[in-house]
């Protein structure tokens, strides 16, 4: 009986060991828990587990922002995945701006895996406000919010388009934008997030609104990436909206094995359509966004993109 018990124990231990070796564990550093990007991270974790039959386990970590995500590559190993705009990786490698004096050789080892929904600028106004373009904002009350990317970018655009000092800026938190728009306290608000943006969906469902389009000259002035929000994305939106975006990408480092990077990239793209059924912001992610990735891809990701012929001269290949 003891021999049988020992044999069974040995078999169980072997099975556990084999299972543990087959399982890939990854830490995914994203954003604050209140952010849509944290929700995306949770969706990616669920998709990785489902798409790999439980062989890829992703643990999501809250972050205070993209700069922190990049900085942590200095102390992290091969199981680290993080999200950030590509421009921050470029700045880190060059030791510029917020990375000045904080240079580290590990920044040169950062490699891209796949794009995720971009931070997309939305200029939302009440349909009956009389605002049809940026010049129409003159004398109107607009909410920019405080401290966020959207607030800073919105202020920059008003200056670029000659509207600085000509718009009344509302002293209201962005979280109160929709109620303030409904009760007439403001004429419009500026927000940045993946599209369709939840607060824009809420506003469009509550009242007739208009999301302003930028012309090609305005897009060029911003020096941001051009993005088109398809018609029908928001209630009452009959035409496509031309706006700008800040690409966001999932990165790792060369410390990650080629096989792991390949598996993560492959599973992401194979699960993307299913994720899009549950959250529409994934429907805006396709191979065209690969052209927004600056800097090198991880060899494991390259292997997948070559296998699927996703990389072309048009999209960054």
ABEGO torsion letter per residue (X at the ends): XAAAAAAAAAAAAAAAAAAAAABBBBBBBBBBAABAAAAAAAAAAAAAAAAAGGABBBBBBBBAEAAAAAAAAAABBAABBBBBBAAAAAAAAAGBEAABGABBAAAAABBBABBBBBBBBBBBBBAAAGBABAAAABGBBBBAEBGBAAAAAAAAAAAAAGABGABBBBBBBAAAAAAAAAAGABABBBBBBBOBBAAAAAAAAABBBBBBBBBAAAAAAAGBBBBBBBBGABBGBABBBBBBBBBBBBBBBAABBAAAAAAAAAAAAAAAAAAAAABAAAAABBAAAAAABBEBBBAAAAAAAAAAGABBAAAGX
